[in-house]
Amino acid sequence: MNRRKLVRTGAIGAAAAAATAVAAPAIAQGMPEVKWRLTSSFPKSLDTLFGGSELFAKLIGEMSDNKFQIRVFAAGEIVPGLQVADAVQNATVEMGQTAAYYYFGKDPSFVFETGLPFSMNQRQALAWQVHGGGTQLINEFYKQYGITSFPFGGTGCQMGGWFRKEINSMDDMKGLKFRVGGFAGLILQRLGVVPQQIAGGDIYPALEKGTIDACEWVGPYDDEKLGFAKVAKYYYYPGWWEGHSIGSMYVNTKAFESLPKAYKAMIETACGMVSSWMVPKYDAGNPAALKRLVAGGAILKPFPRPVLEACFDEAYKLYDELSAKNASFKKLFDSLKAFRTDQNLWFRVAENTFDNFNFSMSARGR
């Protein structure tokens, strides 16, 4: 063995290691200190939805060596939960966690980032947004509002909600004062339902007082925390208006463009990490929560197929009407519809066949 070569190589390696050790903090020291505020549409009690923003802020701090600090505020601490888009657009805050469909009153095209009723499941919708051009089209639409958005978590397929009485037909839905999120209210209203848009933290008091007759939120894990089973015992499924639900991280575009490239990348990366954390967290927590709700007296029931078919037909009539008069809606709908067709063909081949077989075996105790 050549001892001189070994010593020389070892010295070079040690120098390189030392240089790397110095370089990392040096890079951090070169980053500007940035302090932003993030307002959420959700209360602190929802540890998965609001917890997503807390995790996001933590990740950004760790990636930037705390040079980029984001302070998170729950719904109502800066602005009410349904005013996040305005707060970001007006630069009251730099960013906000929300569900885009809350703002369908501004333009029905807001529905697409959260999820169009009766469109796709969670995986299919993410495929459209990430690889099918969906996010690009969504952000083109958001330009007029000065917002740049990133997919931020999600829930998977949601439940249909809590009702004081049984739903056997569409006649039972007529006149019902129903808290339902966002855009689905337009569909239900056409069928005689009286939709109510109420932020998450305000739903229980409205249901308890009888201001509303029924409500939906997300699914067992969150619904249990919000206590709906105490005042409405019938728990229906599925939440066809959210066969998937993708959250939004709105960023004021001017504020975003002012960031160093590294900080922009951190935002995009942290949003992706939250998405990979949130959906599995719901999937892990929902089964046990559902068992507890049923054991506590909740009556689990599927929506009758005629009810689902009536809602489906009315939904697609509405989409055609909106496409005929709203160019932004049409552009997004045409893209999503084409993508959905191929996705459903594929999922019917492998995914659906496997799931149905596996579920049937599980039901037999295998």
TORVEX-15064 format. One record per residue (C-alpha): residue number from 0; residue in one letter; x, y, z. Coordinates in nm, 2 decimals. Layout:
// TORVEX-15064
+-------+-------+--------+--------+--------+
! votor ! kemar !   east !  north !     up !
+-------+-------+--------+--------+--------+
!   NUM !     A !      X !      Y !      Z !
...
+-------+-------+--------+--------+--------+
***
This chain:
// TORVEX-15064
+-------+-------+--------+--------+--------+
! votor ! kemar !   east !  north !     up !
+-------+-------+--------+--------+--------+
!     0 !     M !   0.00 !   0.00 !   0.00 !
!     1 !     N !   0.13 !   0.35 !  -0.09 !
!     2 !     R !   0.12 !   0.53 !   0.24 !
!     3 !     R !   0.19 !   0.87 !   0.09 !
!     4 !     K !  -0.10 !   0.83 !  -0.15 !
!     5 !     L !  -0.33 !   0.71 !   0.13 !
!     6 !     V !  -0.23 !   1.01 !   0.35 !
!     7 !     R !  -0.28 !   1.25 !   0.05 !
!     8 !     T !  -0.62 !   1.10 !  -0.04 !
!     9 !     G !  -0.73 !   1.11 !   0.32 !
!    10 !     A !  -0.64 !   1.47 !   0.35 !
!    11 !     I !  -0.83 !   1.56 !   0.04 !
!    12 !     G !  -1.14 !   1.37 !   0.16 !
!    13 !     A !  -1.12 !   1.55 !   0.50 !
!    14 !     A !  -1.09 !   1.89 !   0.33 !
!    15 !     A !  -1.39 !   1.81 !   0.11 !
!    16 !     A !  -1.59 !   1.71 !   0.41 !
!    17 !     A !  -1.50 !   2.02 !   0.59 !
!    18 !     A !  -1.59 !   2.23 !   0.29 !
!    19 !     T !  -1.93 !   2.07 !   0.27 !
!    20 !     A !  -1.98 !   2.13 !   0.64 !
!    21 !     V !  -1.91 !   2.50 !   0.60 !
!    22 !     A !  -2.11 !   2.53 !   0.27 !
!    23 !     A !  -2.44 !   2.43 !   0.41 !
!    24 !     P !  -2.47 !   2.70 !   0.68 !
!    25 !     A !  -2.30 !   2.94 !   0.44 !
!    26 !     I !  -2.59 !   2.89 !   0.19 !
!    27 !     A !  -2.84 !   2.93 !   0.46 !
!    28 !     Q !  -2.67 !   3.25 !   0.57 !
!    29 !     G !  -2.70 !   3.38 !   0.22 !
!    30 !     M !  -3.08 !   3.34 !   0.22 !
!    31 !     P !  -3.29 !   3.64 !   0.31 !
!    32 !     E !  -3.51 !   3.63 !   0.62 !
!    33 !     V !  -3.87 !   3.62 !   0.51 !
!    34 !     K !  -4.17 !   3.62 !   0.74 !
!    35 !     W !  -4.51 !   3.54 !   0.60 !
!    36 !     R !  -4.86 !   3.48 !   0.74 !
!    37 !     L !  -5.09 !   3.19 !   0.63 !
!    38 !     T !  -5.46 !   3.20 !   0.71 !
!    39 !     S !  -5.66 !   2.88 !   0.70 !
!    40 !     S !  -6.03 !   2.81 !   0.62 !
!    41 !     F !  -6.03 !   2.56 !   0.90 !
!    42 !     P !  -6.05 !   2.56 !   1.28 !
!    43 !     K !  -5.76 !   2.42 !   1.50 !
!    44 !     S !  -5.98 !   2.14 !   1.62 !
!    45 !     L !  -5.95 !   1.97 !   1.28 !
!    46 !     D !  -5.60 !   1.82 !   1.32 !
!    47 !     T !  -5.58 !   1.69 !   0.97 !
!    48 !     L !  -5.70 !   1.98 !   0.77 !
!    49 !     F !  -5.56 !   2.26 !   0.99 !
!    50 !     G !  -5.27 !   2.03 !   1.08 !
!    51 !     G !  -5.17 !   2.03 !   0.72 !
!    52 !     S !  -5.09 !   2.40 !   0.74 !
!    53 !     E !  -4.90 !   2.35 !   1.06 !
!    54 !     L !  -4.69 !   2.08 !   0.90 !
!    55 !     F !  -4.63 !   2.29 !   0.59 !
!    56 !     A !  -4.49 !   2.58 !   0.80 !
!    57 !     K !  -4.27 !   2.34 !   1.00 !
!    58 !     L !  -4.13 !   2.19 !   0.67 !
!    59 !     I !  -4.06 !   2.53 !   0.53 !
!    60 !     G !  -3.88 !   2.63 !   0.84 !
!    61 !     E !  -3.67 !   2.32 !   0.84 !
!    62 !     M !  -3.58 !   2.34 !   0.47 !
!    63 !     S !  -3.47 !   2.71 !   0.51 !
!    64 !     D !  -3.29 !   2.68 !   0.84 !
!    65 !     N !  -3.57 !   2.90 !   0.98 !
!    66 !     K !  -3.48 !   3.18 !   0.73 !
!    67 !     F !  -3.83 !   3.15 !   0.58 !
!    68 !     Q !  -4.08 !   3.16 !   0.86 !
!    69 !     I !  -4.46 !   3.11 !   0.81 !
!    70 !     R !  -4.70 !   3.18 !   1.09 !
!    71 !     V !  -5.03 !   2.99 !   1.07 !
!    72 !     F !  -5.37 !   3.13 !   1.17 !
!    73 !     A !  -5.69 !   2.94 !   1.21 !
!    74 !     A !  -6.02 !   3.05 !   1.06 !
!    75 !     G !  -6.15 !   3.36 !   1.22 !
!    76 !     E !  -5.81 !   3.47 !   1.37 !
!    77 !     I !  -5.74 !   3.71 !   1.08 !
!    78 !     V !  -6.04 !   3.66 !   0.85 !
!    79 !     P !  -6.34 !   3.43 !   0.85 !
!    80 !     G !  -6.29 !   3.08 !   0.70 !
!    81 !     L !  -6.47 !   3.17 !   0.38 !
!    82 !     Q !  -6.27 !   3.48 !   0.30 !
!    83 !     V !  -5.93 !   3.33 !   0.25 !
!    84 !     A !  -5.93 !   3.39 !  -0.13 !
!    85 !     D !  -6.00 !   3.76 !  -0.07 !
!    86 !     A !  -5.73 !   3.79 !   0.20 !
!    87 !     V !  -5.47 !   3.64 !  -0.04 !
!    88 !     Q !  -5.58 !   3.84 !  -0.34 !
!    89 !     N !  -5.58 !   4.17 !  -0.14 !
!    90 !     A !  -5.24 !   4.08 !   0.02 !
!    91 !     T !  -5.39 !   4.09 !   0.37 !
!    92 !     V !  -5.18 !   3.77 !   0.40 !
!    93 !     E !  -4.93 !   3.62 !   0.17 !
!    94 !     M !  -5.09 !   3.28 !   0.16 !
!    95 !     G !  -5.40 !   3.08 !   0.26 !
!    96 !     Q !  -5.51 !   2.72 !   0.30 !
!    97 !     T !  -5.87 !   2.67 !   0.16 !
!    98 !     A !  -6.11 !   2.47 !  -0.05 !
!    99 !     A !  -6.14 !   2.65 !  -0.39 !
!   100 !     Y !  -6.51 !   2.56 !  -0.43 !
!   101 !     Y !  -6.60 !   2.79 !  -0.15 !
!   102 !     Y !  -6.57 !   3.08 !  -0.40 !
!   103 !     F !  -6.79 !   2.94 !  -0.68 !
!   104 !     G !  -7.00 !   3.26 !  -0.63 !
!   105 !     K !  -6.72 !   3.46 !  -0.79 !
!   106 !     D !  -6.70 !   3.22 !  -1.08 !
!   107 !     P !  -6.81 !   2.85 !  -1.10 !
!   108 !     S !  -6.47 !   2.77 !  -1.24 !
!   109 !     F !  -6.34 !   2.77 !  -0.89 !
!   110 !     V !  -6.49 !   2.43 !  -0.84 !
!   111 !     F !  -6.23 !   2.24 !  -1.05 !
!   112 !     E !  -5.94 !   2.26 !  -0.81 !
!   113 !     T !  -6.14 !   2.11 !  -0.52 !
!   114 !     G !  -6.33 !   1.87 !  -0.74 !
!   115 !     L !  -6.62 !   1.87 !  -0.98 !
!   116 !     P !  -6.91 !   1.66 !  -0.85 !
!   117 !     F !  -6.95 !   1.31 !  -1.01 !
!   118 !     S !  -6.61 !   1.35 !  -1.18 !
!   119 !     M !  -6.32 !   1.13 !  -1.06 !
!   120 !     N !  -6.17 !   0.97 !  -0.75 !
!   121 !     Q !  -5.87 !   1.11 !  -0.56 !
!   122 !     R !  -5.60 !   0.94 !  -0.76 !
!   123 !     Q !  -5.76 !   1.02 !  -1.10 !
!   124 !     A !  -5.81 !   1.39 !  -1.00 !
!   125 !     L !  -5.45 !   1.42 !  -0.89 !
!   126 !     A !  -5.34 !   1.26 !  -1.22 !
!   127 !     W !  -5.53 !   1.52 !  -1.41 !
!   128 !     Q !  -5.40 !   1.81 !  -1.21 !
!   129 !     V !  -5.04 !   1.70 !  -1.20 !
!   130 !     H !  -4.99 !   1.52 !  -1.53 !
!   131 !     G !  -5.30 !   1.61 !  -1.73 !
!   132 !     G !  -5.26 !   1.99 !  -1.75 !
!   133 !     G !  -5.52 !   2.06 !  -1.48 !
!   134 !     T !  -5.31 !   2.27 !  -1.24 !
!   135 !     Q !  -5.17 !   2.47 !  -1.54 !
!   136 !     L !  -5.53 !   2.55 !  -1.65 !
!   137 !     I !  -5.64 !   2.63 !  -1.30 !
!   138 !     N !  -5.36 !   2.88 !  -1.25 !
!   139 !     E !  -5.43 !   3.04 !  -1.58 !
!   140 !     F !  -5.78 !   3.10 !  -1.45 !
!   141 !     Y !  -5.64 !   3.24 !  -1.12 !
!   142 !     K !  -5.43 !   3.50 !  -1.29 !
!   143 !     Q !  -5.72 !   3.75 !  -1.29 !
!   144 !     Y !  -5.73 !   3.71 !  -0.91 !
!   145 !     G !  -5.36 !   3.76 !  -0.85 !
!   146 !     I !  -5.34 !   3.41 !  -0.70 !
!   147 !     T !  -5.10 !   3.12 !  -0.76 !
!   148 !     S !  -5.23 !   2.79 !  -0.63 !
!   149 !     F !  -5.08 !   2.45 !  -0.54 !
!   150 !     P !  -5.26 !   2.13 !  -0.47 !
!   151 !     F !  -5.26 !   2.09 !  -0.09 !
!   152 !     G !  -5.37 !   1.77 !   0.07 !
!   153 !     G !  -5.71 !   1.61 !   0.02 !
!   154 !     T !  -5.97 !   1.38 !   0.18 !
!   155 !     G !  -6.05 !   1.10 !  -0.06 !
!   156 !     C !  -6.42 !   1.03 !  -0.12 !
!   157 !     Q !  -6.63 !   1.20 !   0.14 !
!   158 !     M !  -6.95 !   1.10 !   0.32 !
!   159 !     G !  -7.29 !   1.22 !   0.22 !
!   160 !     G !  -7.37 !   1.38 !   0.56 !
!   161 !     W !  -7.59 !   1.38 !   0.86 !
!   162 !     F !  -7.97 !   1.39 !   0.83 !
!   163 !     R !  -8.25 !   1.41 !   1.09 !
!   164 !     K !  -8.48 !   1.20 !   0.88 !
!   165 !     E !  -8.44 !   0.91 !   0.63 !
!   166 !     I !  -8.39 !   0.99 !   0.26 !
!   167 !     N !  -8.58 !   0.74 !   0.05 !
!   168 !     S !  -8.63 !   0.95 !  -0.26 !
!   169 !     M !  -8.57 !   1.30 !  -0.40 !
!   170 !     D !  -8.90 !   1.40 !  -0.25 !
!   171 !     D !  -8.74 !   1.37 !   0.09 !
!   172 !     M !  -8.47 !   1.61 !  -0.02 !
!   173 !     K !  -8.71 !   1.89 !  -0.13 !
!   174 !     G !  -8.72 !   2.18 !   0.10 !
!   175 !     L !  -8.43 !   2.04 !   0.32 !
!   176 !     K !  -8.20 !   2.31 !   0.46 !
!   177 !     F !  -7.87 !   2.14 !   0.39 !
!   178 !     R !  -7.53 !   2.26 !   0.47 !
!   179 !     V !  -7.32 !   2.15 !   0.17 !
!   180 !     G !  -6.98 !   2.27 !   0.07 !
!   181 !     G !  -6.95 !   2.50 !  -0.23 !
!   182 !     F !  -7.06 !   2.42 !  -0.58 !
!   183 !     A !  -7.28 !   2.12 !  -0.51 !
!   184 !     G !  -7.54 !   2.36 !  -0.37 !
!   185 !     L !  -7.61 !   2.47 !  -0.73 !
!   186 !     I !  -7.70 !   2.12 !  -0.83 !
!   187 !     L !  -7.91 !   2.04 !  -0.52 !
!   188 !     Q !  -8.09 !   2.37 !  -0.55 !
!   189 !     R !  -8.22 !   2.28 !  -0.89 !
!   190 !     L !  -8.37 !   1.97 !  -0.73 !
!   191 !     G !  -8.55 !   2.15 !  -0.45 !
!   192 !     V !  -8.29 !   2.14 !  -0.18 !
!   193 !     V !  -8.21 !   2.47 !   0.01 !
!   194 !     P !  -7.83 !   2.47 !   0.03 !
!   195 !     Q !  -7.65 !   2.65 !   0.31 !
!   196 !     Q !  -7.28 !   2.74 !   0.30 !
!   197 !     I !  -7.14 !   2.75 !   0.65 !
!   198 !     A !  -6.78 !   2.73 !   0.76 !
!   199 !     G !  -6.67 !   2.41 !   0.95 !
!   200 !     G !  -6.66 !   2.56 !   1.30 !
!   201 !     D !  -7.02 !   2.70 !   1.27 !
!   202 !     I !  -7.20 !   2.39 !   1.14 !
!   203 !     Y !  -7.27 !   2.22 !   1.47 !
!   204 !     P !  -7.45 !   2.51 !   1.64 !
!   205 !     A !  -7.66 !   2.56 !   1.32 !
!   206 !     L !  -7.76 !   2.19 !   1.32 !
!   207 !     E !  -7.83 !   2.19 !   1.70 !
!   208 !     K !  -8.05 !   2.49 !   1.68 !
!   209 !     G !  -8.24 !   2.37 !   1.38 !
!   210 !     T !  -8.12 !   2.65 !   1.15 !
!   211 !     I !  -8.03 !   2.36 !   0.91 !
!   212 !     D !  -8.19 !   2.02 !   0.88 !
!   213 !     A !  -7.88 !   1.83 !   0.76 !
!   214 !     C !  -7.51 !   1.88 !   0.70 !
!   215 !     E !  -7.21 !   1.73 !   0.55 !
!   216 !     W !  -6.85 !   1.79 !   0.62 !
!   217 !     V !  -6.58 !   1.54 !   0.53 !
!   218 !     G !  -6.59 !   1.19 !   0.68 !
!   219 !     P !  -6.59 !   0.99 !   1.00 !
!   220 !     Y !  -6.26 !   1.11 !   1.14 !
!   221 !     D !  -6.35 !   1.48 !   1.13 !
!   222 !     D !  -6.73 !   1.44 !   1.17 !
!   223 !     E !  -6.68 !   1.26 !   1.50 !
!   224 !     K !  -6.48 !   1.55 !   1.63 !
!   225 !     L !  -6.75 !   1.80 !   1.53 !
!   226 !     G !  -7.02 !   1.60 !   1.71 !
!   227 !     F !  -7.29 !   1.58 !   1.44 !
!   228 !     A !  -7.41 !   1.24 !   1.55 !
!   229 !     K !  -7.55 !   1.40 !   1.87 !
!   230 !     V !  -7.82 !   1.59 !   1.68 !
!   231 !     A !  -7.87 !   1.40 !   1.35 !
!   232 !     K !  -7.85 !   1.02 !   1.35 !
!   233 !     Y !  -7.88 !   0.92 !   0.98 !
!   234 !     Y !  -7.53 !   0.91 !   0.82 !
!   235 !     Y !  -7.55 !   0.88 !   0.44 !
!   236 !     Y !  -7.29 !   0.79 !   0.18 !
!   237 !     P !  -7.13 !   0.86 !  -0.06 !
!   238 !     G !  -7.07 !   1.23 !  -0.08 !
!   239 !     W !  -7.11 !   1.24 !  -0.46 !
!   240 !     W !  -7.02 !   1.61 !  -0.46 !
!   241 !     E !  -6.68 !   1.51 !  -0.34 !
!   242 !     G !  -6.58 !   1.18 !  -0.48 !
!   243 !     H !  -6.24 !   1.34 !  -0.43 !
!   244 !     S !  -6.15 !   1.66 !  -0.26 !
!   245 !     I !  -5.82 !   1.84 !  -0.32 !
!   246 !     G !  -5.72 !   2.13 !  -0.10 !
!   247 !     S !  -5.56 !   2.45 !  -0.22 !
!   248 !     M !  -5.27 !   2.65 !  -0.10 !
!   249 !     Y !  -5.33 !   3.00 !  -0.24 !
!   250 !     V !  -5.03 !   3.23 !  -0.27 !
!   251 !     N !  -5.04 !   3.60 !  -0.36 !
!   252 !     T !  -4.87 !   3.60 !  -0.70 !
!   253 !     K !  -4.67 !   3.92 !  -0.65 !
!   254 !     A !  -4.55 !   3.79 !  -0.31 !
!   255 !     F !  -4.46 !   3.45 !  -0.47 !
!   256 !     E !  -4.27 !   3.61 !  -0.76 !
!   257 !     S !  -4.07 !   3.82 !  -0.51 !
!   258 !     L !  -3.92 !   3.50 !  -0.35 !
!   259 !     P !  -3.58 !   3.35 !  -0.42 !
!   260 !     K !  -3.60 !   3.05 !  -0.65 !
!   261 !     A !  -3.51 !   2.82 !  -0.36 !
!   262 !     Y !  -3.80 !   2.94 !  -0.15 !
!   263 !     K !  -4.04 !   2.89 !  -0.44 !
!   264 !     A !  -3.92 !   2.54 !  -0.47 !
!   265 !     M !  -3.97 !   2.49 !  -0.09 !
!   266 !     I !  -4.33 !   2.59 !  -0.12 !
!   267 !     E !  -4.40 !   2.35 !  -0.40 !
!   268 !     T !  -4.21 !   2.07 !  -0.23 !
!   269 !     A !  -4.38 !   2.12 !   0.11 !
!   270 !     C !  -4.73 !   2.13 !  -0.05 !
!   271 !     G !  -4.65 !   1.79 !  -0.21 !
!   272 !     M !  -4.53 !   1.65 !   0.12 !
!   273 !     V !  -4.85 !   1.76 !   0.29 !
!   274 !     S !  -5.05 !   1.59 !   0.02 !
!   275 !     S !  -4.86 !   1.27 !   0.07 !
!   276 !     W !  -4.94 !   1.30 !   0.45 !
!   277 !     M !  -5.30 !   1.41 !   0.46 !
!   278 !     V !  -5.49 !   1.16 !   0.24 !
!   279 !     P !  -5.32 !   0.86 !   0.41 !
!   280 !     K !  -5.40 !   1.01 !   0.75 !
!   281 !     Y !  -5.77 !   1.02 !   0.66 !
!   282 !     D !  -5.76 !   0.67 !   0.53 !
!   283 !     A !  -5.59 !   0.55 !   0.85 !
!   284 !     G !  -5.83 !   0.73 !   1.08 !
!   285 !     N !  -6.17 !   0.69 !   0.91 !
!   286 !     P !  -6.23 !   0.32 !   0.98 !
!   287 !     A !  -6.20 !   0.33 !   1.35 !
!   288 !     A !  -6.40 !   0.66 !   1.37 !
!   289 !     L !  -6.68 !   0.51 !   1.16 !
!   290 !     K !  -6.70 !   0.21 !   1.40 !
!   291 !     R !  -6.72 !   0.44 !   1.70 !
!   292 !     L !  -7.00 !   0.65 !   1.54 !
!   293 !     V !  -7.21 !   0.34 !   1.45 !
!   294 !     A !  -7.15 !   0.19 !   1.80 !
!   295 !     G !  -7.27 !   0.53 !   1.94 !
!   296 !     G !  -7.60 !   0.51 !   1.75 !
!   297 !     A !  -7.53 !   0.66 !   1.41 !
!   298 !     I !  -7.74 !   0.48 !   1.14 !
!   299 !     L !  -7.53 !   0.42 !   0.83 !
!   300 !     K !  -7.72 !   0.43 !   0.50 !
!   301 !     P !  -7.64 !   0.46 !   0.13 !
!   302 !     F !  -7.82 !   0.72 !  -0.08 !
!   303 !     P !  -8.08 !   0.53 !  -0.29 !
!   304 !     R !  -7.96 !   0.48 !  -0.65 !
!   305 !     P !  -8.26 !   0.69 !  -0.79 !
!   306 !     V !  -8.14 !   0.98 !  -0.58 !
!   307 !     L !  -7.78 !   0.95 !  -0.71 !
!   308 !     E !  -7.90 !   0.92 !  -1.07 !
!   309 !     A !  -8.12 !   1.23 !  -1.04 !
!   310 !     C !  -7.83 !   1.43 !  -0.89 !
!   311 !     F !  -7.59 !   1.30 !  -1.16 !
!   312 !     D !  -7.83 !   1.39 !  -1.45 !
!   313 !     E !  -7.89 !   1.74 !  -1.30 !
!   314 !     A !  -7.52 !   1.79 !  -1.25 !
!   315 !     Y !  -7.43 !   1.73 !  -1.61 !
!   316 !     K !  -7.71 !   1.94 !  -1.74 !
!   317 !     L !  -7.57 !   2.22 !  -1.53 !
!   318 !     Y !  -7.21 !   2.16 !  -1.66 !
!   319 !     D !  -7.34 !   2.19 !  -2.02 !
!   320 !     E !  -7.52 !   2.51 !  -1.94 !
!   321 !     L !  -7.22 !   2.67 !  -1.77 !
!   322 !     S !  -6.99 !   2.56 !  -2.05 !
!   323 !     A !  -7.22 !   2.74 !  -2.30 !
!   324 !     K !  -7.18 !   3.07 !  -2.13 !
!   325 !     N !  -6.85 !   3.06 !  -1.94 !
!   326 !     A !  -6.54 !   3.02 !  -2.14 !
!   327 !     S !  -6.32 !   2.94 !  -1.84 !
!   328 !     F !  -6.55 !   2.67 !  -1.72 !
!   329 !     K !  -6.58 !   2.52 !  -2.06 !
!   330 !     K !  -6.20 !   2.50 !  -2.10 !
!   331 !     L !  -6.15 !   2.33 !  -1.77 !
!   332 !     F !  -6.45 !   2.10 !  -1.81 !
!   333 !     D !  -6.35 !   1.98 !  -2.16 !
!   334 !     S !  -6.00 !   1.90 !  -2.03 !
!   335 !     L !  -6.13 !   1.72 !  -1.72 !
!   336 !     K !  -6.40 !   1.53 !  -1.91 !
!   337 !     A !  -6.16 !   1.39 !  -2.17 !
!   338 !     F !  -5.92 !   1.29 !  -1.90 !
!   339 !     R !  -6.20 !   1.13 !  -1.70 !
!   340 !     T !  -6.32 !   0.91 !  -1.99 !
!   341 !     D !  -5.98 !   0.74 !  -2.03 !
!   342 !     Q !  -5.92 !   0.72 !  -1.65 !
!   343 !     N !  -6.25 !   0.54 !  -1.60 !
!   344 !     L !  -6.18 !   0.29 !  -1.88 !
!   345 !     W !  -5.85 !   0.21 !  -1.71 !
!   346 !     F !  -5.98 !   0.19 !  -1.35 !
!   347 !     R !  -6.26 !  -0.05 !  -1.46 !
!   348 !     V !  -6.00 !  -0.29 !  -1.59 !
!   349 !     A !  -5.76 !  -0.34 !  -1.30 !
!   350 !     E !  -5.84 !  -0.13 !  -1.00 !
!   351 !     N !  -6.21 !  -0.19 !  -0.98 !
!   352 !     T !  -6.18 !  -0.56 !  -1.05 !
!   353 !     F !  -5.92 !  -0.60 !  -0.78 !
!   354 !     D !  -6.10 !  -0.39 !  -0.53 !
!   355 !     N !  -6.44 !  -0.56 !  -0.58 !
!   356 !     F !  -6.28 !  -0.91 !  -0.54 !
!   357 !     N !  -6.07 !  -0.81 !  -0.24 !
!   358 !     F !  -6.37 !  -0.65 !  -0.07 !
!   359 !     S !  -6.59 !  -0.95 !  -0.12 !
!   360 !     M !  -6.32 !  -1.18 !   0.03 !
!   361 !     S !  -6.28 !  -0.95 !   0.33 !
!   362 !     A !  -6.66 !  -0.96 !   0.38 !
!   363 !     R !  -6.63 !  -1.34 !   0.40 !
!   364 !     G !  -6.37 !  -1.30 !   0.68 !
!   365 !     R !  -6.07 !  -1.39 !   0.47 !
+-------+-------+--------+--------+--------+
***
